[in-house]
Amino acid sequence: MSKKQQLDVEGVQIRLLSIQEDDYISLTDMARSSSERTDLVLQTWMRNRNTIEFLGLWEELHNPNFNPYEFAGIKSQTGLNSFYISAKEWIERVQAVGIVSKTGRYGGTFAHKDIAFEFGTWLSPRFKLFLIKDYQRLKEEENKVKSLDWSVKRLLSKANYRIHTEAVREYLMPPQLMHSKKEGVVFASEADLLNTALFGLTAKVWKQQNPELKGNMRDHATSEQLIVLSNLEALNAKLLEWDCDQALRLQILNKTAIDQMNVLLGLPAVKQLKAGMKLDGELE
């Protein structure tokens, strides 16, 4: 799955494509900064021996399916007057992943940002500098939005948790444990019911698996998970009011988590959520 964004480099609109969490920048759009035809600019760049060596090294470092034998044959021809290779041929011959070719009205040649910055250097140091500047601006804006989005959802989750804890006190907490030291055990058990339904494991198991991370599993949850967690807290409060036992509540909560994550992510059911269908004894 990919999404398109756009950079503005000295008046040149440059598309940015996100593929599997990596950013690819349109070399076709970048080439429009030159006075030459875009196809000729790319052809000239790819005839350069330094370009081929850079592309080959990048693929060696990042691509386990890179074909070094085809690369050796291509490299041996660089420098010859007759040497020519298109982006499409490069991709096919060496099984490249650093450059992708898109067809259609909005297609063109896109390259991983590492390669695009190298192409920018070849175009002009000034162009590369402004390209990097605008790319950094875009990433900073994205991070601010993500941080705010996550914070709002975490706040919502905490607010719903207060509703959840009040329901635990009213419908589940034995009177003799109310406001005692053992009260926390009941709250922890219910918190882990939600953890197991959503994340597929308890807080203790998560901490054992991630000893280097600070905070708890909810502090490292995605925005989508926080939305679902907030919904599960409200739902569990109602299930407690309706006097559902823990095993039934876990089934309902887990099914709800899977359904809602599918809607939010548009992906098949997340496997780890299914692990929540069985209690491992730590909820007792």
C-alpha positions in Angstrom: 0.0 0.0 0.0 1.3 3.4 -0.9 0.3 7.1 -0.5 1.3 10.2 -2.4 2.6 13.5 -1.0 4.3 16.4 -2.7 7.4 18.6 -2.2 8.0 22.1 -3.5 11.6 22.8 -4.5 12.1 26.3 -5.9 8.7 26.1 -7.7 9.1 22.6 -8.9 6.4 20.2 -7.7 7.9 16.9 -6.8 5.8 13.9 -5.9 6.8 11.8 -2.9 5.6 8.2 -2.7 5.5 6.2 0.5 6.1 2.4 -0.1 6.2 0.1 2.9 7.2 3.0 5.2 10.0 4.1 2.9 9.9 7.4 1.0 10.4 7.4 -2.7 10.9 10.7 -4.6 10.0 11.3 -8.2 13.1 11.5 -10.3 10.9 12.4 -13.3 9.7 15.5 -11.4 13.2 16.4 -10.2 14.5 16.2 -13.8 12.0 19.0 -14.7 14.3 21.4 -12.9 16.7 21.0 -15.9 16.3 22.8 -19.2 16.7 19.4 -21.0 13.9 16.8 -21.6 13.3 14.8 -18.5 13.9 11.5 -20.2 17.2 12.6 -21.6 18.3 13.9 -18.1 17.6 10.5 -16.6 19.2 8.6 -19.4 22.4 10.8 -19.1 22.5 10.3 -15.3 22.1 6.5 -15.6 24.9 6.3 -18.2 27.4 7.7 -15.6 29.7 5.1 -14.0 29.5 6.8 -10.6 25.7 6.5 -10.8 25.8 2.8 -11.6 28.3 2.1 -8.8 26.2 4.1 -6.3 23.0 2.3 -7.3 24.7 -1.1 -7.1 26.1 -0.4 -3.7 22.7 0.8 -2.4 21.1 -2.4 -3.7 23.8 -4.6 -2.1 23.1 -2.9 1.3 19.3 -2.9 1.2 18.1 -5.6 -1.3 18.6 -9.3 -0.4 17.4 -10.3 -3.9 19.9 -8.1 -5.7 21.5 -9.8 -8.7 25.2 -9.1 -8.5 26.1 -11.0 -11.7 23.8 -8.9 -13.8 25.2 -5.8 -12.0 28.8 -6.9 -12.9 27.9 -7.1 -16.5 26.2 -3.7 -16.5 29.1 -2.1 -14.7 31.7 -3.5 -17.2 29.9 -1.6 -20.0 29.8 1.8 -18.3 32.0 4.3 -20.0 31.5 2.9 -23.5 29.9 5.3 -26.0 27.3 2.6 -26.8 26.3 2.1 -23.1 22.7 2.9 -22.3 20.4 1.5 -19.7 16.9 2.7 -18.8 15.4 2.7 -15.3 13.0 -0.1 -16.3 15.9 -2.2 -17.6 17.9 -1.6 -14.5 15.0 -2.7 -12.3 14.4 -5.9 -14.3 18.0 -7.0 -14.7 19.3 -6.6 -11.2 15.9 -7.0 -9.4 16.3 -3.5 -8.0 14.1 -2.1 -5.3 15.7 1.3 -4.9 14.1 2.6 -8.1 10.5 1.9 -9.1 8.8 2.7 -12.4 5.1 3.7 -12.4 3.0 3.7 -15.5 -0.1 5.8 -16.3 -1.0 9.5 -16.3 0.6 10.1 -12.9 3.4 7.7 -13.3 7.1 8.2 -13.7 10.4 7.0 -12.2 10.6 7.2 -8.4 13.7 6.4 -6.3 14.4 5.8 -2.6 15.2 9.1 -0.9 18.9 8.1 -0.6 19.1 7.7 -4.4 17.0 10.8 -5.1 19.3 12.9 -3.0 22.3 11.5 -5.0 20.4 12.4 -8.2 19.8 15.9 -6.8 23.6 16.3 -6.3 24.1 15.4 -10.0 21.4 18.0 -11.0 23.0 20.8 -8.9 24.1 21.1 -5.2 21.6 24.0 -4.8 18.7 21.9 -6.0 19.7 19.1 -3.6 20.0 21.4 -0.7 16.5 22.8 -1.2 15.1 19.3 -1.8 16.5 18.1 1.5 15.2 21.2 3.3 11.7 20.8 2.0 11.8 17.0 2.7 12.8 17.7 6.3 10.0 20.3 6.6 7.5 17.7 5.5 8.8 15.1 7.9 8.7 17.5 10.8 5.1 18.5 10.0 4.2 14.8 9.8 5.8 14.1 13.2 4.0 17.0 14.9 0.6 15.8 13.6 1.4 12.2 14.6 2.5 13.3 18.1 -0.6 15.4 18.6 -2.9 12.7 17.2 -1.3 10.1 19.5 -1.5 12.4 22.6 -5.2 13.1 22.0 -6.0 9.4 21.7 -4.0 8.5 24.7 -5.8 11.2 26.7 -9.2 9.8 25.5 -8.1 6.3 26.5 -7.1 7.5 30.0 -10.5 9.3 30.3 -12.4 6.2 29.4 -10.2 4.2 31.8 -11.7 6.2 34.6 -15.2 5.2 33.5 -13.9 1.6 33.4 -12.4 1.7 36.9 -15.6 3.1 38.3 -17.5 0.2 36.7 -15.0 -2.3 38.2 -15.6 -0.8 41.7 -19.3 -0.8 41.3 -20.0 -4.2 39.7 -16.9 -6.3 40.4 -15.0 -5.2 43.4 -15.7 -7.2 46.6 -16.7 -4.7 49.3 -13.9 -5.9 51.7 -11.3 -4.9 49.1 -12.7 -1.5 48.4 -9.9 1.1 48.8 -7.6 -1.5 50.3 -4.1 -2.4 49.1 -5.6 -5.5 47.3 -7.9 -3.3 45.3 -5.1 -2.8 42.8 -5.0 -6.6 42.1 -8.6 -6.4 40.8 -7.8 -3.4 38.7 -4.7 -5.0 37.3 -6.6 -8.1 36.4 -9.2 -6.1 34.4 -6.5 -4.0 32.8 -4.8 -7.2 31.6 -8.2 -8.5 30.3 -8.2 -5.5 28.0 -4.5 -5.9 27.2 -5.0 -9.5 26.3 -8.1 -8.8 24.2 -6.3 -6.0 22.2 -2.6 -6.8 22.3 -2.7 -10.6 22.7 -0.6 -10.5 25.9 -0.5 -9.3 29.5 1.4 -6.3 30.7 3.9 -8.6 32.5 4.6 -10.7 29.4 5.0 -7.5 27.3 7.5 -6.1 29.8 9.5 -9.4 29.8 9.6 -9.2 26.0 10.5 -5.5 25.9 12.8 -4.9 28.9 14.6 -2.0 27.1 11.4 0.0 26.6 10.3 2.6 29.1 6.7 2.9 30.2 4.0 0.3 29.6 2.6 -1.4 26.5 -0.1 1.3 26.1 2.6 4.0 26.0 3.9 2.3 22.9 0.6 1.6 21.2 -0.3 2.9 17.8 -3.1 5.5 17.3 -5.4 2.8 16.0 -4.8 0.6 19.0 -5.5 3.6 21.3 -8.8 4.2 19.6 -9.8 0.6 20.0 -8.6 0.5 23.6 -10.8 3.5 24.4 -13.8 1.7 22.9 -13.0 -1.6 24.8 -12.8 0.2 28.1 -16.3 1.7 27.6 -17.6 -1.7 26.3 -16.1 -3.6 29.3 -17.8 -1.2 31.7 -21.1 -2.1 30.2 -20.4 -5.8 30.2 -19.6 -5.5 33.9 -22.9 -3.7 34.5 -24.6 -6.6 32.6 -22.9 -9.1 34.9 -21.0 -11.0 32.2 -18.3 -13.3 33.5 -14.6 -12.7 32.6 -14.4 -15.5 30.0 -17.4 -14.2 28.1 -16.2 -10.6 28.3 -12.8 -11.6 26.9 -14.4 -13.3 23.9 -16.6 -10.3 23.2 -13.8 -7.8 23.8 -11.3 -9.7 21.6 -13.9 -10.1 18.7 -14.6 -6.4 19.0 -10.9 -5.5 18.9 -10.3 -7.6 15.8 -13.3 -6.1 14.0 -12.4 -2.6 14.8 -8.7 -3.0 14.0 -9.8 -4.5 10.6 -11.9 -1.4 9.9 -9.2 1.0 11.0 -6.3 -0.7 9.2 -8.2 -2.2 6.2 -6.1 -5.4 6.7 -6.9 -9.0 7.5 -7.4 -9.8 11.2 -4.2 -9.1 13.1 -2.8 -12.4 14.3 -1.7 -11.3 17.7 -5.3 -10.3 18.6 -6.4 -13.9 18.2 -4.0 -14.8 21.1 -6.4 -12.9 23.4 -9.0 -15.6 22.9 -7.3 -17.7 25.6 -6.4 -16.6 29.1 -2.9 -17.7 30.1 -3.7 -17.8 33.8 -2.2 -14.4 34.5 -5.6 -12.7 34.6 -6.6 -14.6 37.8 
